[in-house]
Amino acid sequence: MTNKRRAVPGVHPYDGPAGGWGALKATAIAVRTQMDAFEAPATLLRTNQPDGFDCPGCAWPDKEHKSTFQFCENGAKAVTWEATTKRVTPAFLAANTVSSLLAKSDFELEGYGRLTHPLVYDRDSDTLRPVAWEQAFARIGEILRGLQPDEIEFYTSGRASNEAAWLFQLFAREYGTNNFPDCSNMCHESTSVGLPQSIGIGKGTVSLDDFDQTELVISIGHNPGTNHPRMMGTLHELSRRGVPIIVFNPLRERALERFADPQNVMEMATRRSTPIASTYYQVRAGGDAAALKGIAKALLQLEEEQGNVLDHAFIAQHTQGFTAFADDLHATRWQDIEQESGLTRESLNQVAAAYAKSRATIVTYGMGITQHNKGTSNVRLIADLLLMRGNIGKPGAGICPLRGHSNVQGNRTVGISEKPSAAFLDSLQRVMGITPPRHHGHDAVKALEAMIAGEAKALICLGATSPWRCRTTNAPSRRCAALSSAFTSAPSSTAHIS
């Protein structure tokens, strides 16, 4: 029996490194197909600059000392798609029925360009027709006045700015609801729940400076080459400095294997690349918790055999429940760990030995850890592993959840939450003079359930294309006909027409 690869149009075998000349070529193609040749350079050079704008491509932070080129291939693509010269005009919409557009993919729809007018659906012609902004605002106001506050879902995305998100939540709470389904519900909700339980805060504990001081990076459940590509520059520097990078990923991701930095003149001139992962473990899909538990169990055994492995002073002063945690590790069988993780005891012992040797360790993780029915438990196990050696709250060490959008955390900080704290609502009432609702609202899943049940009557989206993104069936789309939806995001997508 032979293993034949399924042919996919536009996808070809590739044996080179991530980045390099291929990234430059892809960037050039994106610029050529989306933007004006004269405007593109000026736009890209403003990306991630003090007098410019944050790249919408990922959430990797900016260095204090910036270079002229602060964008990557994916970032350039994201910027060019936002700044595209293509437009979805009234003439185009008049010539294409909503039914025909619904048959197209999001990729095809976004490829038509940006919307130019507010739109309303005309049932007689099955088309979207433009209206003046005054009419659009009047229509939205009429809908809001005719509904109960909790019959509306206010959806947000990390693509929105802090200022816009702040006003959005203020408006919704003065209107009378805490219904704030958010894109973070579908990515790092497990982090928002699990980390506060473990360390008291739902955010990462490291900065870029910590990567300059770390002695070991453990990367688990994410592919930076695709999802946060500017991180590749940091991993590239770490590898060239000799810092071990241990990777856990079910797939052999090229960027985690080797990377050619497009801003490295020598690598570009010689067509060479830098290995990224010092060790690569292909953990079984869904086996991350078992792998983490195996490392912790091996670390505990090293402590019993050698001593001076765990940070007992840190554990005694800053943690609770270590004895129960250790008892659970002792009770867990290696046979079960190996079966669930797909990794050998020897491999996990090697990781534990490397971890025990490091004086400062960072664990980075993404949605391979969080988008899981045991996501919160996965996050807490990562925190537990770091706490065992006191790798929280010191230079070069800590936990690093990698967000998908550049402002997911910012939106949460300014009040986008379906479960706001009493302190936040008290401050909002005192400072803004409103009486915000105290009951919890809908997250993305509950918003979808409310749409399907017919309880949600309207949807307003800020910087995104709605909680459809977490659907597994077409039920939300079928219920859309009953919604009166107002969107503020401009690129066309399925959510605008369903």
Secondary structure, DSSP 8 states (H G I E B T S, - for coil): --------TT-----S-EEHHHHHHHHHHHHHHHS-TTHHHHHHHTBTSTTSB--SS------SS--S----HHHHHHHHHHT---EE-HHHHHHS-HHHHHTS-HHHHHHT-EE-S-EEEETTTTEEEE--HHHHHHHHHHHHHTS-GGGEEEEE-TTS-HHHHHHHHHHHHHHT-----BGGGGTTHHHHHHHHHHHS-SS----HHHHHH-SEEEEES--HHHHSTTHHHHHHHHHHTT--EEEE-SS--HHHHEEE-TT-HHHHHHT--EE--SEEE---TT-HHHHHHHHHHHHHHHHHHHSS-S-HHHHHHH-S-HHHHHHHHHHS-HHHHHHHHS--HHHHHHHHHHHHH-SSEEEEE-HHHHSSTTHHHHHHHHHHHHHHTT-SSSTT-EEEE--SSTTHHHHHHTT--SS--HHHHHHHHHHH------S----HHHHHHHHHHT---EEEEESS--GGGG-SSSHHHHHGGG-EEEE---B--HHHH-
